């Protein structure tokens, strides 16, 4: 089983066909998700590097209408009959202030987990000539993972920043990262610091699969297998 690949001679991303896509880094994520502060700090660092490199930045926001129109089946409701999560009548739908969008950034609202489902994301990316995506966000085992798979199905190459993702517990986070690594055949997995090195033309380290289903795991071996993705 491979470990993080040895330091590589730089193969630079073509910054003209690369975009940073941040999934649902919203204030709702303050509640119940592990490591939110660290993820937001890492996201802030990578946003700054992408701005310097001229890489477009796209935010998605999950929205649940307060009147319940368009909600997913069995979406949790509170005692007032409004959505428990991502209620469009609250600031829970807003991007964290620390990384809030700037002029020229693209913000795409969505009503289902995948950022590609019934949104303009694919249209925007193809219009810009994008082939490579740098992705992170919340939650690892929900909106982030479904968006990564849908990006793969649309022939985008995905660079997953694993310390820019988070969910409600370590097991779900690890399992979903490894599932993506197993079945998104051209996935590249980075830590934030290593992607920044790549963007800056420095030698970097990452993990890429040699073949499908490479990171097989059991409940007992999960943490050991996940550490395969670490330095």
N, C-alpha and C positions, 0 to 999 in steps of 0.2 A: 504494500500500500504506500502510495507516495506521501511525502510530507510537503510542506510549503516548498516550492521549487527553489533550487539554488539561485543566488543572485544572478539576474539576467543581464546580458548586454541589452541595452535599451532598444525596444521596438516601439517607437512613439505612436500613440494614438493619433490618427488624423483628426485634428481638432475641428476641421471643417465639416466632418460628418459624425460628430459626437455630441450628445446632449446629456445633461444631468437631469434625471427625473426623480423627484422626491415625492414619495407616496405618503400622503395624509399626516404630515408633521404638524398636527393641529393640537390646540390646547386641550381637547378632550383626552389626549394621550397622557395627560398628567395623572390620570386616575387608573390605577391597577396595572400599569405597564412597568416592568423592571428596567432600570437604567436609563430613564428618559433624559436626565440631565447630560449624561455622557454622550448619548446619541445626538442630542441637539448641539453640544459643543463640537463634536466631530463634524456634524453637518455644516456648522458655521465655518469651520476651517476649510472644508472642501469647496463650499460655495465661493469663498474668497479666491481660492486658486482657480476655479473655473471662470470666475469673472475676469481675472488677469489674463487667462488664456483665450478669452473670447468664446467660451463654450456656453451655449444657451442653457438657461435654467428653467425647468418646468416644475411647477408644484401641482399636485392634485389635492383636492379637498373632498372628503366624504360628507355628504349632506343628507340628512333625513328631515323631510318636511314636517313641520309641527302639526299640520292638518292630516298627516299620515298618508297622503296621496303618494303612491309610488314606493311605499316601504316594502322591503323583502318580507316573505312569509314569516310570520311569528316574530317579527321585529319586536323586542321588548318595549313595553309602554309603561309610563308611570301612572300614578293614581289619577292624574288629570287627563290621561289618554294621549299624552305626548310622548315622542320617542325618548327613551332613556339616554341614548347615545347620539351624538352629533345632531342635536336639535338645532334647526336653522334659526330658531328664535333666541339663541344664546351665543356667547362668544366661544363656545366649545368648537365651533366649526372654523375658527380663525387660525391661521398659521402662527406659530410661536413668534413673539415679538423679536426675539434674538435673531431670527433668520427670516423675518418677514420679506415678502417679495418686493423688489425694487422696480422702477420703471423699466419696461422692456422685457421683464420676466413674463412667463406665461402661466396663468392659473386656470386649471381645468376642474370644474365641479363634476362630481359623479354621484350616482345613486345606487350603485352596486359595488361589490368588492373590487373587481378588476378595473383598473384605470382605463382599460381599452373598451370596456363594455358600454355601448351606446354613448360614447363620448367622441370628442374631436381629436383625441390624442394622436391616433394613427395618422389622421389627415395632416395635423400640424407637423409631425415628424417627417413624413414623406415630402411635404411641401418644402421643408428645409434641407432635404437631402440627407437626413440622418440615417446612419447604419449601425452605429454603436451607442449603447446606452450605459451610463453610469447610474446605478440605482441603489436606493436605500429608503428607509422609512418604516411606517407602522401599519399593521402589526405584521411581524415576520410570517406568522402562520395563517394570515388572512389576506388582507388587501395587498400586501407586498408580494407574497408568494403567487397569488393568482395573477397579479400584474406581470411578474417575471415570466410565468408560463405563457401568458398571452403575447408578450413581447417576442418570445422564442417562436411561437406559432406564426408570427407575422414576419419572421426572418430577421429580426434585430439581434445583434450580438450583445449580450448583457454582461456588464462588469458589476458584480454584486459587492457592495461594501458592507462586510458583515458586522463591523462595529458601528455602523450607521443604521442598524435595524434593532427592533425590540418588540417583545410581546409580554404576556402576563406571567410567564414562568420560563425558567431555564430549559426545561425539557422540551417544551413546544418550540422554543427558539432554535435549539440545536437540531431537533428532528427536521424542522422545515428547511433549515439551511442545507442539511445533508441530503434531503429529498431533492431540492433544486440542483445541488451539485451532482447527484446521481443521474438526473434525467433531462437536464438542459445541457445538451451535448457540447455546446461551445461556450459554456459559462466560464468566466474567470472570477475568482474570489479574491478580494483584496481586504486589507485593513486600510483605514483612512490614510495613515502615514505613507503606506506603500503606493497608493494611487497618486498621492501628491508627488512622490518621487517620479513616478511615470510621467505625470503631466509636466514636470520640470526638466525632463530629459535626463534624469539620473537613473542609475541602476536600481532595480526594485525586486521585490519578491512577492509572488502570489501563488495561488493554487489553481490548476486547471486539470480537468479529468483526462485520463488516458483512454478510458473506455467507460461505457454506461455501468451504472450500479456499482461503482467502485467503492463507495463508502457504506457498505452494508453494516448494519448495527442492530444490536439488541438492547433492551432496557439496561442490561448489565454493562454493556460495552459502549453505551451512548457517549459518555463524556470522553472516554479514551479515543473513540473514533472521531469525535468532533475536534479534539486537539490535533488531529492530523492536519486540520486547516490552519493551525497556528504556526508561528515561527519555531 
